[in-house]
Amino acid sequence: MLPRVLVTGANGFLGRHLVAELLRRGHPVRALVRPGQQPAVSPLPTLHTLPIEICEMDLAQTPGPAALADAAAGCGAIIHAAALAQVNPARNPAVWATNLCGTEQVLRLAQAAGTARLVYVGTANVFGFGSRQQPGTERRPYAGRRYGLDYMDSKRAATDLVLQAVAREQLPAVLVHPTFMLGPGDAKPTSGALLLELHAGRLPGYPRGGKNYVHVRDVAVATVNALTQGRVGESYILGNENLSYREAFGLMAGVLGVAAPRWPVPRPLATLYGSLCGWQAALTGRPAQVNPAMVAVANDGHYFTPQKARAELALPQTSIQQAIAEAFDWFTTHGYVQ
């Protein structure tokens, strides 16, 4: 019989795809979610409707040893996908509590339970990005500290924590690091909000940078593969296509049947707008539309290569055009598109 897998963050965009992939392969699943994360009305079937166990726990609140032991009881493997991917405001203690303190708790849980394999889900942004010609790899040192984003900094710190546990306690962990995920089921929405903004005509221009995109289902497949594939202590970037924002917005507009943004936003103008938004947030005490850190990220090219994950984790490479189409079809079917 296949081992039971504990999935943290099971109610998130990626987490739901992980649960679906594990069930498809015949794994028993225990889903760990924060209390109150199952809304009474949702465009997705709640996890309680699936043939899985539900464990409610807030890892950021430092659960006691007994609670951690109960959560891991009978689980042969753990996929730690819980994270707070908030970038606005740029500084937020809750991000550190979830991403670093939560990971500390999962490491304690895995070590106490003698877990056979822990798969930690990070982000490609914990590595140095590169150009289209020389994209970033798992060996490039972290370059995100320049932005002042707690999300990136906390995920880098959590990654280091997992690597230290591998080195010091021989924790059998594999680390996977997705790029920008698109696909169906983005209920909040998170990354898919870009499609909704584009469809509504609220993106008149595009920044000068770019990023790597990947289908969320491909990420789920490779992450579950990491339960039995990949090398302990190794990191794997889960990505696919490197696209400038001009190329990405053009591709999205074509799929959505709307006009693509026409105007490149010069770096100085984008930076000025980010600064103005930062001052607005400081005066009002509420996050503005963007912040200076978000603008700085958009002005850079965050390009990566998934070559290592393709070779060692059998990472699929579904076209980003298909990911966009499936995402927008899902939004349309579930009433997000006005």
C-alpha positions in Angstrom: 0.0 0.0 0.0 1.2 3.5 -0.8 2.2 5.6 2.2 -0.2 8.2 3.7 1.0 11.7 2.8 0.5 14.8 5.0 0.0 17.9 2.9 0.3 21.3 4.5 -1.4 24.2 2.8 -3.8 21.7 1.2 -6.5 24.3 0.7 -4.3 26.6 -1.4 -4.0 26.9 -5.2 -1.1 24.4 -5.5 -2.3 22.4 -2.4 -5.6 21.4 -4.0 -3.7 20.1 -7.1 -1.3 18.2 -4.9 -4.2 16.5 -3.1 -5.8 15.6 -6.5 -2.5 14.2 -7.8 -1.9 12.1 -4.7 -5.4 10.7 -4.8 -5.1 10.0 -8.5 -2.0 7.8 -7.7 -3.7 6.0 -4.8 -2.1 7.7 -1.8 -4.1 8.2 1.3 -4.0 11.9 2.2 -4.1 13.9 5.4 -4.7 17.6 4.6 -3.4 20.1 7.2 -5.2 23.4 7.0 -5.5 26.4 9.3 -8.7 26.6 11.4 -11.5 28.4 9.6 -10.0 27.9 6.1 -13.1 26.0 4.8 -15.6 28.6 3.8 -19.3 27.7 3.9 -19.7 28.9 0.2 -16.9 28.3 -2.2 -16.4 28.0 -6.0 -14.4 24.8 -5.3 -15.6 21.7 -3.6 -14.3 21.9 0.0 -11.7 19.4 1.1 -14.3 17.9 3.4 -16.0 16.4 0.3 -12.9 14.5 -0.7 -11.9 11.0 0.5 -9.2 12.4 2.7 -8.5 13.2 6.4 -8.6 16.8 7.5 -6.4 18.1 10.3 -6.9 21.8 11.4 -3.8 23.4 12.8 -2.1 26.8 12.6 1.6 26.0 12.3 2.5 29.7 12.8 1.0 29.5 16.4 3.7 27.0 17.5 1.6 23.9 18.2 2.8 21.7 21.1 4.7 18.4 20.6 1.6 16.3 21.2 -0.4 18.1 18.5 2.5 17.8 16.0 2.8 14.1 16.8 -1.0 13.6 16.2 -0.8 15.5 12.8 2.0 13.2 11.5 0.8 9.9 13.0 0.6 7.2 10.4 2.1 9.4 7.6 5.1 8.1 5.7 5.8 11.4 3.9 5.1 15.1 4.1 4.6 17.7 1.5 5.0 21.1 3.0 3.3 23.6 0.7 1.8 26.0 3.3 3.0 29.6 2.7 1.9 33.2 2.8 2.8 34.6 -0.7 1.9 38.2 0.2 4.0 41.0 -1.3 1.8 44.0 -0.5 2.7 45.4 2.0 6.3 44.5 1.4 7.0 44.0 5.1 4.6 41.9 7.2 5.4 39.9 10.3 2.6 37.4 9.4 4.7 36.4 6.3 7.6 35.4 8.5 5.3 33.6 11.0 3.9 31.4 8.3 6.9 30.9 6.0 9.7 30.5 8.5 8.1 29.6 11.9 5.7 27.3 10.1 8.6 25.5 8.4 10.3 25.2 11.8 7.3 23.3 13.1 7.1 21.0 10.1 10.8 20.1 10.5 10.1 19.3 14.2 7.1 17.2 13.1 9.1 15.3 10.4 12.0 14.6 12.7 9.8 13.4 15.6 7.8 11.2 13.3 10.8 9.7 11.5 9.3 10.7 8.1 10.7 8.8 5.2 10.6 11.8 2.8 9.8 15.5 3.2 9.2 17.6 0.1 9.5 21.3 0.9 7.8 23.7 -1.6 9.7 26.9 -1.9 9.9 29.5 -4.7 12.4 30.0 -7.6 12.9 33.5 -6.2 15.3 32.1 -3.6 17.9 31.8 -6.3 19.6 34.3 -8.5 17.7 35.0 -11.7 19.4 35.4 -15.0 18.9 36.5 -18.6 17.0 34.8 -21.4 20.3 33.6 -22.7 21.7 32.5 -19.3 18.7 31.9 -17.1 19.1 31.4 -13.3 19.8 28.0 -11.9 19.7 26.3 -8.5 23.4 27.2 -8.0 23.0 31.0 -8.3 23.1 32.8 -5.0 20.0 34.6 -3.7 19.5 37.9 -5.4 16.2 39.0 -3.9 17.4 40.8 -0.8 17.7 44.0 -2.8 13.9 44.3 -3.0 13.1 44.3 0.6 10.2 41.8 0.3 9.5 39.7 3.4 8.0 37.0 1.2 11.3 36.4 -0.7 13.5 36.9 2.4 11.4 34.5 4.5 11.3 31.8 1.8 15.1 32.0 1.5 15.4 31.7 5.3 13.1 28.7 5.3 15.0 27.1 2.5 18.2 27.5 4.5 16.5 26.0 7.5 15.5 22.8 5.5 19.1 22.5 4.1 20.5 22.8 7.6 18.2 20.0 8.8 19.4 17.8 6.0 23.1 18.5 6.8 22.8 18.3 10.6 20.0 15.8 11.3 20.1 13.8 8.0 16.5 14.8 7.3 15.5 13.1 4.1 14.2 16.2 2.4 13.9 17.3 -1.3 13.2 20.9 -2.1 11.1 22.1 -5.1 10.9 25.7 -6.2 8.0 26.7 -8.5 8.1 29.8 -10.7 4.9 31.7 -11.5 2.0 29.2 -11.6 -1.0 29.5 -13.8 -3.9 27.1 -14.3 -7.4 26.2 -13.2 -8.6 26.3 -9.6 -7.1 29.6 -8.4 -10.1 30.4 -6.1 -8.7 33.5 -4.3 -7.5 34.4 -7.0 -3.7 34.8 -6.7 -1.5 34.5 -9.8 -4.7 34.3 -11.9 -5.7 37.8 -10.9 -3.4 39.0 -13.7 -5.7 37.4 -16.3 -8.8 39.0 -14.7 -7.2 42.4 -14.7 -6.2 42.0 -18.3 -9.6 40.9 -19.3 -11.2 43.9 -17.6 -8.9 46.3 -19.5 -7.1 47.5 -16.4 -3.6 46.9 -17.8 -2.8 49.7 -20.3 0.9 49.1 -20.3 3.5 46.5 -19.4 6.8 46.7 -17.4 10.2 46.1 -18.9 10.9 42.9 -17.0 9.7 39.3 -17.3 9.5 36.0 -15.5 9.2 32.2 -15.9 5.8 30.6 -16.1 4.6 27.1 -15.4 1.3 25.2 -15.3 0.2 24.5 -11.7 -0.6 20.9 -12.5 2.9 20.3 -13.8 4.2 21.6 -10.5 1.9 19.2 -8.6 3.1 16.2 -10.7 6.8 17.0 -10.1 6.2 17.7 -6.4 4.5 14.3 -5.9 7.3 12.7 -8.0 9.8 14.1 -5.5 8.4 11.7 -2.9 10.3 8.9 -4.7 12.5 10.7 -7.2 15.2 13.4 -6.9 18.2 13.5 -4.5 18.0 14.3 -0.8 19.2 17.8 0.0 18.9 19.0 -3.6 16.8 21.9 -4.9 14.8 21.8 -8.1 13.3 24.8 -10.0 9.9 23.9 -11.3 9.3 26.1 -14.3 8.7 26.2 -18.0 8.6 29.2 -20.3 10.6 32.4 -19.9 8.6 35.4 -21.2 8.9 39.1 -21.1 5.8 40.9 -19.8 5.2 42.1 -23.3 5.2 38.6 -24.6 3.2 37.2 -21.7 0.5 39.8 -21.9 0.3 39.4 -25.6 -0.1 35.6 -25.2 -2.7 36.1 -22.5 -4.6 38.7 -24.5 -4.8 36.4 -27.5 -6.3 33.6 -25.4 -8.7 35.9 -23.7 -9.8 37.6 -26.9 -8.9 41.1 -25.7 -6.5 43.8 -26.8 -3.0 43.5 -25.5 -1.4 46.3 -23.5 0.3 48.6 -26.0 2.6 50.8 -24.0 5.9 49.9 -22.4 6.3 51.6 -19.1 9.7 53.2 -18.8 11.7 52.2 -15.7 12.0 55.7 -14.3 8.2 56.2 -14.6 7.4 52.8 -13.1 9.8 53.6 -10.2 8.2 57.0 -9.6 4.8 55.5 -9.6 5.9 52.8 -7.1 7.4 55.6 -4.8 4.1 57.5 -5.0 2.2 54.4 -4.0 4.6 53.9 -1.1 4.0 57.4 0.2 0.2 56.9 -0.2 0.4 53.7 1.9 2.5 55.5 4.5 0.0 58.3 4.8 -3.2 56.2 4.8 -1.9 53.1 6.7 -3.3 50.9 3.9 -1.5 49.1 1.1 -1.7 51.0 -2.3 -2.1 49.3 -5.6 1.6 48.4 -5.7 4.7 49.2 -3.7 8.2 50.2 -4.6 9.4 46.6 -4.1 6.8 45.2 -6.5 7.8 47.7 -9.2 11.5 46.9 -8.8 10.7 43.2 -9.3 8.6 43.9 -12.4 11.5 45.9 -13.9 13.8 42.9 -13.7 13.9 39.8 -15.8 13.3 36.8 -13.4 14.3 34.1 -15.9 15.1 30.5 -14.8 15.8 27.1 -16.3 13.9 24.0 -15.1 16.4 21.7 -16.8 17.4 19.9 -13.6 13.8 19.2 -12.6 13.0 17.9 -16.1 15.9 15.5 -15.9 15.5 14.3 -12.3 11.8 14.8 -11.3 10.2 14.2 -14.7 8.7 17.7 -14.6 6.0 17.9 -17.4 6.1 21.0 -19.7 2.5 21.9 -20.6 2.4 25.0 -22.8 1.7 28.2 -21.0 -0.9 29.0 -23.6 -2.8 25.9 -22.4 -2.3 27.0 -18.8 -3.8 30.4 -19.6 -6.8 28.9 -21.5 -7.6 26.4 -18.6 -7.3 29.2 -16.0 -9.6 31.6 -17.9 -12.1 28.8 -18.7 -12.2 28.0 -15.0 -12.7 31.6 -14.0 -15.5 31.9 -16.6 -17.2 28.8 -15.4 -17.1 29.8 -11.8 -18.4 33.3 -12.2 -15.2 35.4 -11.8 -15.5 37.0 -15.3 -18.0 39.8 -15.5 
